[in-house]
Amino acid sequence: MPASPDLAPESTGADLHALVARLFPIARSITGAGVRESLAILRERIPLEVREIPTGTPVFDWTVPKEWVLRGATLTAPDGRVVADAARHNLEVLNYSAPFFGRVPLAELRKNLHSLPAQPDLVPYRTSYYQQRWGFCLPHRVVESLPEGEYEVAIDTAHVEGSLAYGELVLPGASDREILVSAHCCHPSLANDNLSGMVVAAALAARLAARGERRHTWRFLWAPGTIGAIAWLATHAEERRRVVAALVLAGLGAPGPFHYKTSRDGRSLLDREIPKALAASGETLHVEPFVPFGYDERQFDSPGVGIAAGCFSRTPYGRYAEYHTSADDLDFVRPEALEGALRALAGVVDRIESRETWVNLLPQGEPQLGSRGLYRTLGGDDAGRERELARLWVLNLSDGANSVEEIVERSGISPLRIREAIDDLAAAGLLERRT
Ligand code: ZN
């Protein structure tokens, strides 16, 4: 374990980019060997646990699917030319494709080809997890130039009884109030979406693990998108109640300003602290309201779960031309962008860890302050009135959610007076430190 957080592994942009490069060629999907291989690489750096949920397990309204095995996938033209080959680029096979072997005429083949007419040189990323079909993804330019004739299709895949794997790391703190950090790990060779998120989350976890003490408990998840988050939530009813806020990390490696999509209610501690942390470090941040679309924030912040979840990214998904194409590659993600994202998130973590919160131990009505010598029994001076008001603000806002800094901001009373009120109320047994 590194002695100082600043010496944590993967803390430089070059290290982060090298880790993205190592993970890049692996053929990941929502299940299968690719996810396990990727988690094993992260596990060389941080002590994450790889957990498995068996095929067929009901998880809320979903069922853990069969595991996808990809042994190879090629498409050969009538002239013997190999038009698509998953070994060359794993985007070239439809992710989760059903197996298929046979010769098909061009008209029939075309129904199973996916391409991007507006970006004719790029291979699109396409999936079919929940409907059995076979297919290839190709540059539109290639699709347009295919000659008539019979094509040889060899998609050597299988859907087998197995399990869904995800990675989890819990870093306990003085409080069992948890912050959940999550990154999806199911995309194949796509660097920004979301190897950048996986790698930055791992580096952030390494930094937190190296910290001598933590006030909050931090939980990191590397899980396949949608089904992974749902599977974790469905199997962790107890744990999820301790999560006070969740942060989904995605798209952090391509240049572009930071964006934060708030939680559903827009008032979580991350909603409040992230803008302050980025402002303190002089970073531009675009804050956007919640929409029930995007990454796993929409699973965490579904009404029956109610974990306030936001999403932190650079340019958000779908707003860059490289999104879900073969152009989301190792040149598209930049060491300095990865390093900047890690630095920004380290600032967020430091702010959250330095948050001081207290709990009012007699929160039903006001406690009787007069009997404890904490309230005037006779008319007092201005300083006495301010002292009282400070105590009332501290009692009223000490629900474990508001920080001392926020009590100062909201009350407009000086930090010194608020501190004095906390000390007096704690000494009288009316307040207890939460984080
Ligand atoms: Zn994606």
Boltz pocket constraint, residues with backbone or C-beta under 6 A from the ligand:
constraints:
  - pocket:
      binder: B
      contacts: [[A, 187], [A, 193], [A, 324]]
      max_distance: 6.0
